[in-house]
């Protein structure tokens, strides 16, 4: 089976779509189309940096060359596109450039029959260039709630994409409302975990006597991470070491004033399990709003795979995990739940967490996806 995938840039960070597609390699051929922007870039440091990286990708290895840096049967392409989709002639230009890049890639990979899959909401125009292919929308977020997007434009594009698809997968129950009026095949398809990558924890680990408990987080410190909550934890419990692993474009002065807070910055994915294995408790300090209610946090199952207890704000998608997660309503409750997690942690609970992660691997999700596609008669065999 062959795929053309529209998603975030391959290798930039371990997105859910990349994890899912990695599970299909090398048995299936993949053409991965790097990010097709869905918002106007600003003059912020983050956007300028991303824009420069995108321009360089047009002329670097990701512009269509496959080599040792990519897994077998994967071709990554970065079409020359302009991220101002609200302008008609720019959308037309982008469509032509994407069409050319895909046609060249199909010829290079010797692919004639393929499935289209997108984790982005704004590809309906590109999908129209492939009328005979099975089309999938893998919805991982409520994109209309992201900062800086044209909500009206994204809503329209996403509606057109939904109407064009044969199969719709959504990763959080809160997203189901988007598809309530659709007559297409719709499936709840929650995130998995890169189990083999994170399953490196000693389930008999004990906190050394006299060592400060390590309360940790890994992931991008985005606008929806509650820095005030983290600051209150650090201030209330100076006897805890707060370790935050991940990049950010935010002002972190509110945390730098605490001696018990460590900001490591971004680290390579390969190093993450070794660093996070020092955590006694993993936290998910998300703000609760319209954006995060639709989030299925990847790091929860990653914590589980390492046997680490998880404390989170009450994200709807984590409620179904019951006793495997400690949910907290405010900063006092959050601190109390961390204390409880530290007290209750033992080898039996760690083993049960690892078992939960093993039952939800990305490998199993990838097999499930193939089964769904094969059940749809439209896909030629």
Secondary structure, 3 states (H helix, E strand, C coil): CEEEEECCCCCCCCCHHHHHHHCCCCCCEEEEECCCCCCCCCCCHHHHHHHHHHHHHCCCHHHCCCCCCCCCCEEEECCCCCCCCCCHHHHHHHHHHHHHHHHHHHHHHCCCCCEEEECCCCCHHHHCCCCCCEEEEEECCCHHHCCCCCHHHHHHHHHHHHHHCCEEEECCHHHHHHHCCCCCEEEECCCCECHHHHCCCCCCCCCCCCCCCEEEEECCCCCCECHHHHHHHHHHCCCCEEEEECCCCCCCHHHHCCCCEEEEECCCHHHHHHHHCCCCEEEECECCCCCHHHCCCHHHHHHHHCCCEEEEECCHHHHHHHHHEEEECCHHHHHHHHHHHHHHCCHHHHHHHHHHHHCCEHHHHHHHHHHHHHCCCCCCC
